[in-house]
């Protein structure tokens, strides 16, 4: 859900801080009193630039029988945009 939201320009976070307003949340969403809310997902339109997530090639992250040996199935879909390892840089954005 969070990746899909980000792909269309929204931001999101999974949080457990809803307990402060749990009664109001249950009333708003008509949730029965016996139901426990473990977490909530908050979505919104960010004020800054926010786009699809880019990633490192799957073969750099997924290993098969040995460390640093990518399995045959670890291939990325055509058109995948990659980022470099480490923190983002101006060139990687």
N, C-alpha and C positions, 0 to 999 in steps of 0.2 A: 504494500500500500504506500509506504513512504517513498520507495523508488519510483513508483508510477506517478505519485503526486509531483515529485521533483522533475520528472521528465516533461511535465506540462507546465512547469513554472511555479509550483507551489512548494512551500516548506512544511515540514511536519516533525513531530516529536512524540515518542511514547512516554507517558508520564504517570506517576502514581500520586501526584499532588492534588487529585480531585477530592480527597477526603474532606477538605475544608468546606466544600460546597456539595457534598454527596447527597444530602436531602433534597436540595434544589434540583440537582441533576436527575435524580430518580423521579421527581415530580414532573420535570420538563419532558423526560423521555418515557414516562409511564412505566418505569421499571418497578416490579413488585418489591416490597420491603425485604423479603427473604433472599433476594438475589444479591450476591457480593460482586462489586465492581473491582476487579483486580488492577486495571489500568485504563487509561484513556489515550486516544490518539488525537492530538490537536493539529489541525491543518490551517494554513493561512497563506496569503500572498505576501512574500517578503518585500521589504522596502527597497532593498538593493538588488543587484543582478543575481539571478539564481537560475541555473539551467540544468540540463541533463548531467548525470554523473558520468565522468569518464573514468577509465580504469586501466590497470596494468594488464598486459596479455595474460590470459588464463594459464598458459604454459609456464609463466614465472611464479604462479601462486599455487598450482595444483600439482601434486606429485603422486606417482603410482607406487611401484614396488620399491623404489629407492629415492632418497633425497635428491632433488634437482633433476629427476628424470620424469618428464611430463608424460602422462598416459596418452595413447593415441586419440582418445575422445576429447582431450582438453584443447579444443579449437574454438576460436571466437567467431561469432557470426560476421558475415561480410559487412563492411562499413563501420565496424566498431572503432570508436575513438579512444585512444589510449592517453594516459598520463604517465609521468615518470614516477619512480619510487621516491619516497621522501616527501617533504612538504611541497605544496604547490609553488610554482615560480611564475613569473610574468609570462615566460615563453610557453609554459604548459597550459595556460588558461585559454 
